Amino acid sequence: MTARALDHARYDRATAHLDAPLALVDLEAFDANADDLVRRAGGKPIRVASKSVRCRALLERVVAREGFSGLMSFTLAESLWLAECGFDDVLLAYPSADRAGFARLTSDPKLAGSVTVMIDDPAQLRLIDGARDGGREEVRVCLELDTAWKVLGGRIRIGARRSPLHTPAQLADVARTVAQTSGFRLVGIMAYEGHVAGVGDAVAGSPVRSRAIRLMQTAARRELAPRRAEAVRAVRAVAPDLQFVNGGGTGSVQHTAAEAGVTEIAAGSGLYVPRLFDNYTSFTGRPAALFAQPVVRRPGVGAVTVLGGGYPASGVAGADRSPVPYLPEGLRYDPQEGAGEVQTPLLGSAADDLLIGDKVWFRHAKAGELCERFDTLQLVEGDRVTGSAPTYRGEGHTFL
């Protein structure tokens, strides 16, 4: 039997007493992926991207492991909740306009000491000040450097449109504004190179495109490394007690860790290894998070229909944003229908071995977004469910 067939048998045995739809995390794969991230980080601590996990129990599990330190959150409300739950180092990776949240942050010493907020514009400082509602706590601030690779004099931009602060001088200017503004303390820099860390360089069936991506990423890394180093020097001249410089992502851990100026690496998706991470040459992980849908129809030879399954991932719409039928091997979508909201036809010879009520296992395109569809993750070790853990949704939270 192939490794996938063995996993199929394991997961079916482990969840035989549970009805689908359901989602699971294979803890052995999860822990192995965590170990691989630590190995690639080469001694630098990994800050866990909570949006890629979205399960408090699993965040606690990974942060407790050697080589991991702190969380990177995605909304202010989530950051405050995590701090209230006992996480004492939470970096909010995106600017916020949550005035009520900032009023809470600036009124509570524990929250203010545990949460660092992201800015890239002095206007964000003014928004926070205007939201204080009497709160006097000092706000910990991180600046974000735009990592996009700009060529042909900026006429071509490769990379996400995030921070407007592209040059070391621009970053230093805002750093001086923070230093001169009462009630704020600059503690960190973040520079997330999504066009390197979040873009697979081994696209199946596209060797020319894959080579072009690898060339682009190599050139982008060469441009970014000295610029990031200069930005760190420029900001440290303003804030010599800077506490951290965060960079990277699952797809670029070892490359970013090699930069002397970077003190910590961000990663999260590499714990679950969703389908989009199959397209990387820099690492190979083990799929750890899957969901199952039940077979409810057998419309003909070589075809079954499962309940639901239309769980697209965010980003540019396309086939790569759909979950992929994973177990049993050999199933594919009907091109006329794709993944549907209430039913999903699947084609392939493997369909003829499936009975009404059997489970088909899928991998989501992205990591934590799967948890927006399920209240509970079944935790599997070997061929047994050894526990369960609520997702954010299961704890009553949908932060976005």
N, C-alpha and C positions, 0 to 999 in steps of 0.2 A: 504494500500500500504506500502511496505517496504521503509526504508529511501532511499535506492538506487533507487527504482522506482520513488520516489518523486523527487530526484535529476535529474533522467533521464527526467522527464516531464519538470522540470524547465529549464534544459539546452536546450532542444529542443525548448521550447517557446522563451527563450532568444535569440537563434540564428536562429530562423525561417527565418529571412530576409537575412541570410548569407549562402553562399554555402560552403560546405566542399570540400577539406580539410581545417581545421582551428584548432587553439589551443585556449584554454581559461584558465583563472585563476579565481577561485571562491574567491572573496576578503573576504567574510565572513569566509570561511574556512582558508584562508591564515592568516588572523588576529588572528583567534582562535588558530592556530598552533603557531604563534608568542607568544601569551600569555602563551601557555603551555611551550614553551622553557624558557621563563623568569621565570615561576614558578619553573621549575626544576633546574634552575641555582642558585636559592636561594640567590639572591642579587648580584651575580657576573656578570659583563657585558658580553654580548655575542658579539663576533666578527663574522660578517656575511660572510660566504664562498661564494664569488661571483660566483664561477663556478657552484654552485647549483641553482643559480637564473638566471643569464645571461640576465637580463633586468634592465636597468638603473633606470627606473621609480619605479620598485618594490624594488630595492635596496634603493632608496631614501625613499620610504614609510616605510620600516622596520627600517632603521637606525634612522629615526625620532621618533620611538617609544621608550618609556621608557624601559630601560633594555638592549638596544643594543648600541654598540659603536665600530665604525671602521669596516673595510672590510678586508677580507683575499682573495687575488687575486691569479691567477694561471699562468700568464705570466708577464714579465716585460712590454711589450707593453700595455697590459691591465691595469697594475698598473699606468703607466704614463697617459693613457687616462682617467682613473677614477680620478686621481689627477687633471688633466686639467678640468674635469667636476665639480670640487668643493669638492670632497671627500678628507678630509685632514688627514686621518689616514688609510693608505693602507699597509698591510703586505703581501709581496710576499711570498707565502708558499713554493716555489720551487726554487732551484738555477737556474740561467740563464746564457746563453752564448751569449746574445744579445748585442754585442759590440756597435752597433749604439744606442741602448736604454740606455746603461750605459753612453755613451757620452752625450746624452740629460740630463740624470739624474744629472750628475756631473757638468753640465753647467747652471743649472736653480735652483736658491735658493728655489723657491716654490715647485718644484718637489722633490728636495733633502730633504726638510723639511716634506713632506707628505708621502713619500714612504720609507718603510724599506725592505731591501733585505735579502734573506736567504742564509746562507753559512753553510757548514759542512767540509770545506777543505781549508787550506791556499792558495791552487792553485786558488781558486775562487777569493780571494782578488787580486792576481796577474793579473788575467784576467781583473778584473774591473779597476785596475790601468792602465793596458796597453790599455784600451779602452777610457780613459778619453779625449784624443784629446784636451788637454788644459783645461778641466774642473777641477775646484779647489774646488767644493763644498764637504763638508764632507758627507760621505755615512753612513746612519743608517743601522746597521747590526743586524740580529737575528741569533742565533745558533739553529740548530735542534738536539735534542737528539733522538737517536734510541730507540723506545719503545718496540721492539720485545722481546718476552719472549723466552729465550734460556734455554733449558733443556738438561740433559745428557752431561754436559760440553760443551754445544754449538753445539752438533751434531744434535740437533733438534731445529729448529727456527720456531716460530709461530709469524707471523706479517710481514708487508710489508717491502721490502728491500728499505729503504730510506737512512737515514744518517748512515755513518760509525762510528759515535760517540756514543758508547753504554754505556760507564762508565762515572761517574762524573769526573774522572781524565782526560779522553780524552777530555771531553767538556771544562774543565778548561784550558787545554793546548792550545786549539784553542782560547779560550777567551783571554789568555795572548798574543797570536800572534796578535789578533785584537787590543788589547790595545797598543801594541808596534808599530803598523803600522800607520804611518801618513795618515790622510785623511779618517779614519774610526772611527765610534763610536758604541760600543756594547750597544744595548738598550733592547734586548729581548731574550727570550728562547721560542722555540716551541717544544712540544712533543705530537705528534698525535698518539693515540693508536687505529689505524684502526682495529685491530683484536678484539677490544672490541666495539668501536663506530660504526663500519661499517659492522658488521657481525650479522645477525639476529639469535636469540637464540630460536626461536619457529618455526622451519621449518615444514610446513604443511605435515602431513603424515609421519613424521620422528621423532618419540618421542625419540628414542635412540640417534640419532644424535643431537637432540635439547638438551638433557640432557648433552651430552658430550661437546657441545659448552658452555653451562652455567658453567659447571665445569672448563673448560679451561679459560673462561673469569674471573671467580672468582679468580682463581689462578694467572692469569696474572695481575689483578688489585693489588693483594696483593704483587706481586713482584715489580711492577712498582712504586707504591706510595712512598715507602722509597727511592728507587733509584732516582726518580725524585726530591724528597725533598733534597737529598744529592747533586744532580747535581746543584740545585738552590743555595744551600749554597756555593758550590765550585766556582760557577761563580760569585756570589755576593762578594766573597772575592777578586776577581779580578776587578769587575765592581760594586761597591756598589750602584751606581745610576741607576741600571737596572730598566727599566720602566714597563716591563710586563713579565709574564710567561703564555704562552698560551697552553691549552691542551683540549682534549676531542673532541667530535663530537656529532651529533644528538643522537646517540644511547647510549651515556655515560654521558650526561650532568650532571645529579645529582651525579653520582659517582665521576667524575673529580672535580666538584665544591666543593666537601667535603674535598679535599686536601688543606691544609692551604697554601702551597707554590704556588698554581696556582692562578693567579690573574684574568684571563679571560678565557672564554670558546669559542671555535669555533663551529659554527653550521650553516647549510644552507639548507640541504636536508629536514629537518623537517618542513620547510615552505611550500613546495609543497607536501610532503609525497608521493613519488613515490612507485611503487609496492614492491620494495625490503624492504621497511620499514613496510610491513605488518607482518614481521616475528620477531617482538620484543615483549618481555614481559615488558620492562622498560617503555614503553609509548604507547599511542594510539593516532594517529593523524587523521585528516580529509583530504582525497584526495582533493587537491586544484588545481592541474594542470592536464588537460586532453587534448586530441586531438581527433578530429572527422574525419572519412573517410566516403565518401558517398557509399551507395549501388549502384552498377552499373550492377549487374547481379543476376538472381535467377536461378541457374543451376539445381535445383531439390528440392524435398521436404526436408525440414530441412536443407537447405543450401542457403547462399547468398555469393556474392563476392563483396568486397569493393575495391576501388581504393587504390593502394599503401599500406602503413602501415608497411613495413619492416624497422623499425628503431631500430636496435639492440643497446644495451648499451655496454660500454667498460668493460673490465675485461675478465675473463676466459669464453670462449664461452660455452653457454649452454642454455637450455630452459628458465632459470630464467633471461636471458639478453634480452629476447624479450618483447615488450609491451604486456599487457594483455587486451583482449576484456572485457570491464567493464560494459557498458550500451548499450542495455538492458542486464539484467542478463541472464545467461544461454547459452552464445555463447562460442565456443572454436575453436581452430585452427584445420584444417585438418592435421593430423600427416604426411601425404604424402607431404605436401607443406609448412606448417608453414606460417610465415609472409613474404610476397613477396615484391619485389621492386616496381612492377607496379600493382599487384593485390594480394589480400589475401582472399581465401575462408574461410568462417566461418560456423561451423556446430552447430546444436542444435535446439530445438523446437522453440526458440525465433525467429529464422530466418523466420518462416512462417508468422510472424506478420509484417515483414519489407517489404516496397515497394521500388521500384527503386527511388533513390534520398534521401531516409531516411538516417539519420546519425547513425553510430555506434561509440560509444565513447570508447577510449582506455586510459590506464594509461601507461606511460613509465616506464621502469625498474629503471632508475635513474632520478635525478632531472633536473639539468640544461641542460643536453644533448638534451632534447626535443627541446630547443630553437635553436639548430643548424639546425633544420628542418623547422622552421617557421620564417617569418619576423615580425609577429605581434601576440601579445597575446590579445584576447578579454577579457575585464574585466567585470565579471558578479557579480551583486548584486541582490539577490532574483531571480526573473525570467526575469531580464532585463540586457542587455549589457549597462553598464553605461560609457564605455570608452574603449580605446584600448591603447596599449603601444608597441613600437618597441622592439624587442629583440636585442641582440648584432648584430645578422645577419642583422636585419632590419635597424640598424644604419650603416651598411657597414663594420662590424668588424667580422672576423673569426680568433680569436687569436691562435687557434690550429686546 
